[in-house]
Amino acid sequence: MVANSTESFGLNYITGNRFYVGLETSTVSASFTECEGLGVTVNYEAFHEGGVNDQKRILLGQPDFSEVTLKRGMTDDLVFWNWASQVMKTDSQKAIERRNVNIVLFNQAGETMQCWTLIGAVPVGWKAPALAADSTNVAIEELTLIYEGMKVAKSGTASASALSGRQNGYFGSE
């Protein structure tokens, strides 16, 4: 951080080890050990215009949102399996439950720094842990989500502040 008289200029860097994942319209209270794959790529088409040899034209297309994989220690709670198994059912009368998923990142003081909301998320994969008789590792299950859109909110904004129940960087029951 660079100080200049009474003003300070700099960026507030955040470590990636303090986060919480919340599923809307659910009473899930799960702690995830890993969240990977957050991202978006905008499709584009590049073409060369006749007579313009020193540049090309780029037309922007629709965004592609990458899959997000959540990992957590396995418990006797089947909430993720139940949600993921809806996709496999052939009963067309019951629609697959889409949920908004909030991924919240905290600084070391426990303050909300950023919130990503995955809009209309639906599970497309569930993976059980590898099992070995001589292992002492925690069994980790994986849930892979796809989503229709994403919103990002900084700390102090309405979206990031709307998450209630947070105390010192952790969420309790509401």
C-alpha positions in Angstrom: 0.0 0.0 0.0 1.3 3.5 -0.9 0.5 6.3 1.5 0.2 9.9 0.1 -0.4 12.5 2.8 -3.7 11.7 4.4 -5.0 9.4 1.7 -3.9 5.8 1.1 -4.0 4.1 -2.2 -3.9 0.4 -2.7 -5.8 -2.7 -3.3 -7.4 -4.9 -0.7 -6.1 -8.3 -1.5 -8.0 -11.3 -0.2 -6.9 -14.8 0.4 -8.9 -17.6 -1.1 -9.2 -19.8 2.0 -12.2 -18.2 3.8 -15.4 -18.7 1.9 -19.0 -19.9 2.3 -21.4 -21.5 -0.1 -25.1 -21.0 0.5 -27.9 -22.6 -1.5 -31.0 -20.4 -1.6 -34.4 -22.0 -0.8 -32.7 -24.6 1.2 -31.8 -25.3 4.8 -28.5 -26.8 3.9 -25.7 -26.0 6.3 -22.7 -27.5 4.7 -19.1 -26.5 4.9 -17.2 -26.8 1.6 -13.4 -27.4 1.5 -13.0 -26.4 -2.1 -14.8 -24.4 -4.8 -13.3 -24.4 -8.3 -14.3 -23.4 -11.8 -15.9 -20.0 -11.3 -15.6 -18.2 -14.6 -17.1 -16.8 -17.8 -15.9 -16.7 -21.3 -17.5 -14.5 -24.0 -17.7 -16.2 -27.4 -16.5 -14.0 -30.3 -16.0 -14.2 -34.0 -13.0 -12.5 -35.6 -12.9 -11.6 -39.3 -10.7 -9.5 -41.6 -12.3 -6.7 -43.5 -11.3 -6.3 -47.2 -8.8 -3.5 -47.7 -8.0 -3.2 -43.9 -4.8 -5.2 -43.6 -3.5 -3.9 -40.2 -6.4 -5.0 -38.0 -9.4 -7.4 -37.7 -13.0 -6.9 -36.6 -14.4 -8.8 -33.6 -18.0 -9.5 -33.1 -19.0 -10.4 -29.5 -21.4 -13.3 -28.8 -23.0 -14.9 -25.9 -21.2 -15.7 -22.6 -20.3 -19.3 -21.6 -20.3 -19.9 -17.9 -17.9 -22.6 -16.7 -18.9 -25.5 -14.5 -18.4 -25.1 -10.8 -17.3 -28.0 -8.6 -17.9 -27.9 -4.9 -16.1 -30.4 -2.6 -17.0 -31.2 1.0 -16.4 -33.8 3.6 -19.0 -36.5 3.2 -21.7 -36.8 5.9 -24.8 -38.9 6.4 -26.9 -36.0 4.9 -28.1 -36.9 1.4 -29.2 -33.4 0.3 -26.7 -33.1 -2.5 -27.3 -36.6 -3.8 -31.1 -36.0 -3.7 -30.7 -32.8 -5.6 -28.4 -34.3 -8.2 -30.5 -37.4 -8.6 -33.4 -35.3 -9.8 -31.6 -34.8 -13.1 -31.5 -38.6 -13.7 -35.2 -39.2 -13.2 -37.2 -39.6 -16.3 -40.4 -38.3 -14.7 -41.2 -35.3 -16.9 -44.0 -34.1 -14.6 -41.6 -32.8 -11.9 -39.3 -30.0 -13.0 -35.7 -30.1 -11.9 -35.2 -27.7 -9.0 -32.9 -24.8 -9.9 -31.4 -22.8 -7.1 -29.4 -19.7 -6.8 -26.1 -20.4 -5.2 -24.1 -17.7 -3.3 -20.4 -18.1 -3.0 -19.1 -15.5 -0.5 -15.4 -14.7 0.1 -14.3 -13.2 3.4 -11.1 -11.3 4.4 -9.1 -12.4 7.5 -11.2 -10.2 9.7 -14.3 -12.1 8.7 -15.8 -9.2 6.6 -17.6 -10.1 3.4 -15.4 -9.0 0.5 -17.2 -10.4 -2.5 -20.2 -12.5 -3.4 -20.8 -14.4 -6.6 -24.4 -15.5 -7.2 -24.9 -18.4 -9.6 -28.3 -17.9 -11.1 -30.5 -20.9 -11.8 -27.9 -23.5 -10.8 -28.6 -27.2 -11.4 -26.3 -30.2 -10.6 -24.9 -32.1 -13.5 -22.5 -34.3 -11.6 -22.0 -35.9 -8.2 -18.9 -37.9 -7.3 -18.3 -40.2 -4.4 -14.8 -40.4 -2.8 -12.3 -43.1 -3.5 -12.4 -45.8 -0.8 -9.4 -47.6 0.5 -9.1 -49.9 3.5 -5.7 -48.4 4.6 -6.8 -44.7 4.1 -7.2 -42.3 7.0 -8.3 -39.3 4.8 -11.6 -37.7 5.1 -14.1 -38.9 2.5 -14.7 -36.0 0.1 -17.8 -35.8 -2.1 -18.0 -33.5 -5.2 -21.0 -31.7 -6.7 -20.7 -30.2 -10.1 -23.1 -27.3 -11.1 -24.0 -25.5 -14.3 -25.8 -22.2 -14.1 -27.7 -19.8 -16.4 -26.0 -16.6 -15.3 -23.8 -14.9 -12.6 -23.9 -11.8 -10.6 -21.0 -10.4 -8.7 -21.2 -8.0 -5.7 -18.5 -6.2 -3.8 -18.5 -5.8 -0.1 -21.0 -3.2 1.3 -23.4 -3.6 -1.7 -27.0 -4.7 -1.3 -26.3 -8.2 -2.7 -23.3 -8.9 -0.5 -25.0 -7.4 2.6 -28.3 -9.3 2.0 -26.7 -12.5 3.4 -28.1 -12.6 6.9 -26.9 -14.7 9.8 -23.2 -14.0 9.3 -21.1 -13.5 12.3 -17.3 -13.1 12.1 -17.2 -14.7 8.6 -19.3 -17.7 9.4 -23.0 -18.3 8.9 -25.2 -19.6 11.7 -28.8 -20.8 11.6 -31.3 -18.1 10.9 
